[in-house]
Amino acid sequence: MTTFEKINLSFLRAIIRLICIIPYRAAVAIGRSFGWLASLLLPFHMKAGILQARATLGIDNAQGFMRTVFMNQGELYVDAIRTAYMTDDELKAYVDFQGREHFEQARTSGRNIMIISPHMNWEVLGNTPRILDEEICVMADYIKSPVVQTIADEIRSRYRIVLLPPKGGMVKNYIDQLRAGHIVGMIIDQRGKREDRLFCDVLGLPAPTNPAPAFIALHGDAIILPLYGFKQGDRFVFRFSKPIDSRDFGNDYRDIDSIAESWKSSAVRDLSAAMHAWISSTVREQPGQWFWLHCRWARRSDMKKIIRQGSDFREFVLSQAKEFHPMEKLRVRS
């Protein structure tokens, strides 16, 4: 780490200490102010979010909505820092954990457990192992900046999650962890590759979807526990929804060893659809707290072109699905 990076690291650590000691409302105001500033400094993310929110939610004032989303993201980072440095007793008093009986039933069943979540207050949701008093294995990408990576490692170490290496066979690693009886956690609403030919309905539009979560759950014989967290006033609610049993979706996945071919499995397709139907329901419930800054329905390069040319975003998304989705092609031909 260079001298400049060390200075930046010291500065960020000082900011974190400040956020932890000043009154909560003052810290939130700082976070939301930075979010508002980011909405001005990141015009691409602002425009991409406006297009996505308008096409899926039909929001008239999408610009005002996205400004709120940015401010909520700024608040999220304040909450992530403060909750990480709470004691376990303080944290448990701060979070209203609902649907915990679903977790207890899955635990006593003896089945392997996969916890899935959307990009909704995910950094605060990382405290789940501390509240449940259970180890949860998750995978996190390396961050290019060594300064930000160091800060992220320091905060995540307080969550008591077991970090799996992001390289060297993610799918196999997760399946092995499940089969060994470990609980695994995964954020599943990232955009998938169009070439994987798996599209799921997300908020009424077909979105290219990563088949890995369903593929892993099926091969790991998992009970899937959907979990999301949302802000309610000055406190958080963590909520387990009704479990999804991977056994309910058939076993034709057993003939497929490759993620690239997993679209051929009805089990992978149907389980992916069920998980993303749940994602859609959580976003509709708390739309302002989802991470709309991510290009969910189109690649970043395509989104830039759509914005630059003023193209119809919805039309692009539908035509993309027809081009790459084998089932769409069959419907078009019939």
C-alpha positions in Angstrom: 0.0 0.0 0.0 1.4 3.4 -1.0 1.8 6.3 1.4 -1.2 8.1 -0.3 -3.3 5.0 0.2 -2.3 4.7 3.8 -3.3 8.4 4.4 -6.7 7.6 2.7 -7.1 4.6 4.9 -6.5 6.6 8.1 -8.9 9.2 6.9 -11.7 6.6 6.2 -11.1 5.0 9.6 -11.5 8.5 11.2 -14.8 9.0 9.3 -16.0 5.6 10.5 -15.2 6.5 14.1 -17.0 9.8 13.7 -20.1 8.1 12.3 -20.2 5.8 15.2 -20.0 8.5 17.9 -22.1 11.4 16.6 -25.9 11.4 17.2 -27.7 9.0 14.9 -29.8 11.5 13.1 -26.8 13.7 12.4 -25.0 10.6 10.9 -28.0 9.8 8.8 -28.2 13.4 7.5 -24.6 13.2 6.4 -25.2 9.8 4.7 -28.3 11.1 2.9 -26.4 14.3 1.9 -23.7 12.2 0.3 -26.3 10.2 -1.5 -27.9 13.3 -2.9 -24.5 14.6 -4.1 -23.9 11.2 -5.7 -27.1 11.5 -7.7 -25.6 14.6 -9.3 -22.2 13.2 -9.8 -23.3 9.9 -11.3 -25.6 10.9 -14.2 -25.4 7.5 -15.9 -26.6 5.6 -12.8 -29.3 8.2 -12.3 -30.6 7.9 -15.9 -30.3 4.1 -15.9 -32.3 3.9 -12.7 -35.0 6.3 -14.1 -35.4 4.1 -17.2 -35.7 0.9 -15.2 -38.1 2.3 -12.5 -40.3 3.9 -15.1 -40.5 0.8 -17.3 -41.2 -1.6 -14.4 -43.1 0.4 -11.7 -44.7 3.0 -14.0 -43.5 5.8 -11.7 -44.4 9.3 -13.1 -41.8 11.2 -11.1 -39.0 8.7 -11.7 -36.3 11.4 -11.2 -37.6 12.3 -7.7 -37.8 8.6 -6.9 -34.2 7.9 -8.0 -33.0 10.9 -5.9 -34.6 9.2 -2.9 -33.0 5.9 -3.9 -29.5 7.5 -3.9 -30.2 9.2 -0.5 -31.3 5.8 0.9 -28.1 4.3 -0.3 -26.1 6.9 1.5 -28.1 6.2 4.6 -27.5 2.5 4.2 -23.7 2.9 4.5 -24.2 4.8 7.7 -26.4 2.0 9.1 -23.9 -0.6 7.9 -21.1 1.0 9.8 -23.1 1.7 13.0 -24.6 -1.8 13.2 -21.3 -3.5 12.6 -19.8 -1.7 15.7 -22.8 -2.4 17.9 -22.6 -5.1 20.6 -24.6 -8.2 19.9 -27.2 -7.2 22.5 -27.6 -3.7 21.0 -27.9 -5.2 17.5 -30.6 -7.7 18.6 -32.6 -4.9 20.2 -32.2 -2.7 17.0 -33.5 -5.4 14.6 -37.0 -6.8 14.5 -36.4 -10.3 13.2 -39.6 -11.7 11.6 -40.3 -15.2 10.3 -37.6 -16.7 12.4 -39.7 -19.8 12.8 -39.0 -20.6 9.1 -35.3 -20.8 9.9 -35.8 -22.9 13.0 -37.9 -25.4 11.1 -35.4 -25.7 8.3 -32.6 -26.1 10.9 -34.4 -28.9 12.7 -35.3 -30.7 9.4 -31.7 -31.7 8.8 -31.8 -30.3 5.3 -29.1 -28.2 3.7 -29.9 -24.5 3.9 -29.4 -21.7 1.3 -30.4 -18.2 2.3 -31.1 -15.9 -0.6 -31.5 -12.1 -0.6 -31.9 -9.2 -2.9 -29.8 -6.0 -3.1 -31.8 -4.4 -0.4 -29.9 -3.1 2.6 -27.6 -6.1 2.1 -24.7 -4.6 4.1 -26.8 -4.3 7.2 -28.3 -7.8 6.5 -24.7 -9.1 6.8 -25.2 -9.0 10.6 -27.6 -12.0 10.3 -25.1 -14.5 11.7 -24.7 -12.4 14.8 -28.5 -12.4 15.4 -29.1 -16.1 14.6 -25.9 -17.2 16.3 -25.1 -19.3 13.2 -22.2 -19.3 10.8 -23.2 -18.4 7.2 -20.9 -18.9 4.3 -21.0 -16.2 1.6 -18.8 -15.2 -1.3 -17.7 -11.6 -2.0 -15.8 -10.2 -4.9 -12.4 -8.6 -4.4 -12.5 -4.8 -4.6 -10.0 -3.1 -6.9 -9.1 -0.4 -4.4 -6.9 -1.8 -1.6 -8.1 0.9 0.7 -11.8 0.2 0.2 -11.0 -3.6 0.4 -9.3 -3.1 3.8 -12.3 -1.1 5.1 -14.7 -3.7 3.8 -12.7 -6.5 5.3 -12.7 -4.8 8.7 -16.4 -4.2 8.7 -17.3 -7.7 7.3 -15.1 -9.4 9.9 -17.5 -8.0 12.6 -20.5 -9.7 10.9 -19.0 -13.2 11.7 -19.8 -14.4 8.2 -17.4 -17.0 6.6 -16.1 -15.5 3.5 -15.5 -18.0 0.6 -12.8 -17.1 -2.0 -14.5 -15.6 -5.1 -12.2 -17.4 -7.4 -11.5 -21.1 -8.1 -14.9 -22.6 -8.8 -17.7 -20.6 -7.2 -20.4 -23.1 -8.1 -18.6 -26.2 -6.9 -17.5 -24.4 -3.7 -21.1 -23.5 -2.8 -22.4 -27.0 -3.6 -19.6 -28.5 -1.5 -20.4 -26.2 1.4 -24.1 -27.2 1.3 -23.4 -30.9 1.1 -21.1 -30.5 4.1 -24.0 -29.1 6.1 -22.9 -25.5 6.1 -25.5 -22.7 5.7 -24.7 -20.6 2.6 -26.0 -17.1 1.7 -26.3 -15.5 -1.7 -27.5 -12.3 -3.2 -29.3 -13.5 -6.3 -30.6 -10.5 -8.2 -27.5 -9.6 -10.3 -27.9 -9.5 -14.0 -26.9 -12.8 -15.7 -25.3 -13.2 -19.1 -27.7 -13.2 -22.1 -25.6 -16.1 -23.5 -26.8 -18.3 -20.5 -30.2 -18.1 -22.1 -32.0 -17.9 -18.8 -34.5 -15.1 -18.5 -36.8 -14.6 -15.6 -39.7 -12.2 -15.1 -38.5 -9.4 -12.8 -41.1 -6.7 -12.1 -42.9 -7.6 -15.3 -40.0 -7.6 -17.7 -37.7 -10.5 -18.8 -34.3 -10.1 -17.3 -31.2 -12.1 -18.1 -30.6 -14.2 -15.0 -27.7 -16.0 -13.5 -28.7 -19.7 -13.4 -26.0 -20.5 -10.7 -28.2 -19.9 -7.6 -30.9 -22.4 -8.7 -28.2 -24.8 -10.0 -26.4 -24.7 -6.7 -29.6 -25.2 -4.7 -30.7 -28.2 -6.7 -27.3 -29.9 -6.6 -26.9 -29.1 -2.9 -30.4 -30.4 -2.1 -31.2 -27.2 -0.3 -34.2 -25.7 1.5 -34.1 -22.1 0.2 -34.9 -19.4 2.8 -35.7 -16.0 1.3 -34.5 -13.2 3.6 -34.7 -9.5 3.1 -34.1 -6.4 5.3 -35.8 -3.1 5.2 -35.6 0.2 7.1 -38.7 1.1 9.2 -38.3 4.4 10.9 -34.9 4.4 12.7 -34.9 0.6 13.0 -34.6 -2.4 10.7 -36.8 -5.4 10.0 -35.2 -8.6 8.8 -37.8 -11.0 7.5 -37.7 -14.7 6.4 -40.4 -15.5 3.9 -41.9 -18.9 3.3 -39.2 -21.4 2.3 -38.8 -22.8 -1.2 -37.9 -26.5 -1.4 -35.6 -27.3 -4.3 -37.0 -30.9 -4.3 -40.3 -29.5 -5.6 -38.8 -28.6 -9.0 -37.9 -32.0 -10.4 -34.6 -33.7 -11.0 -33.8 -33.2 -14.7 -30.9 -31.0 -13.5 -28.9 -34.2 -12.7 -28.1 -34.7 -16.3 -26.5 -31.3 -16.6 -23.0 -30.6 -15.3 -22.4 -27.2 -16.9 -23.9 -23.9 -16.0 -23.8 -22.9 -19.7 -26.2 -25.8 -20.4 -28.4 -25.4 -17.3 -31.1 -23.5 -19.2 -32.1 -26.9 -20.7 -33.3 -28.0 -17.2 -36.9 -27.2 -16.4 -35.9 -27.5 -12.7 -33.3 -24.7 -13.1 -35.7 -22.5 -15.1 -38.7 -23.0 -12.8 -36.7 -22.6 -9.5 -35.0 -19.5 -10.9 -38.4 -18.1 -11.8 -39.8 -18.8 -8.3 -36.9 -17.1 -6.6 -37.2 -14.0 -8.8 -40.9 -13.8 -8.3 -40.1 -13.5 -4.6 -37.5 -10.8 -5.4 -40.1 -8.9 -7.4 -42.6 -9.0 -4.5 -40.0 -7.6 -2.1 -39.1 -4.7 -4.4 -42.8 -3.8 -4.9 -43.1 -3.8 -1.1 -40.1 -1.5 -0.6 -39.2 0.0 -4.0 -37.1 2.9 -2.7 -34.8 0.6 -0.8 -33.8 -1.7 -3.7 -30.5 -1.0 -5.6 -31.9 0.5 -8.8 -28.4 1.8 -9.7 -27.5 -1.7 -11.0 -28.4 -2.3 -14.7 -30.6 -5.3 -14.1 -32.3 -5.8 -17.5 -29.5 -4.8 -19.9 -25.7 -4.7 -20.0 -24.1 -1.5 -19.0 -22.8 -1.0 -22.6 -26.3 -1.5 -24.0 -27.8 0.9 -21.4 -25.3 3.6 -22.3 -26.3 3.2 -25.9 -30.0 3.4 -25.0 -29.5 6.6 -23.1 -27.3 8.1 -25.7 -29.6 7.3 -28.6 -32.9 7.9 -26.7 -34.1 4.4 -27.6 -37.1 2.6 -26.1 -35.7 0.7 -23.1 -38.7 -1.6 -22.7 -38.6 -2.5 -26.4 -34.9 -3.3 -26.2 -35.5 -5.6 -23.1 -38.3 -7.5 -24.9 -36.3 -7.9 -28.1 -33.3 -9.1 -26.2 -35.3 -11.9 -24.6 -36.7 -13.0 -28.0 -33.2 -13.2 -29.4 -31.5 -15.2 -26.6 -34.4 -17.0 -24.8 -35.0 -20.4 -26.5 -38.6 -20.6 -25.3 -39.3 -17.1 -26.7 -37.9 -18.3 -30.1 -40.3 -21.3 -30.0 -43.3 -19.0 -29.3 -42.3 -16.6 -32.1 -42.1 -19.5 -34.6 -45.4 -21.0 -33.6 
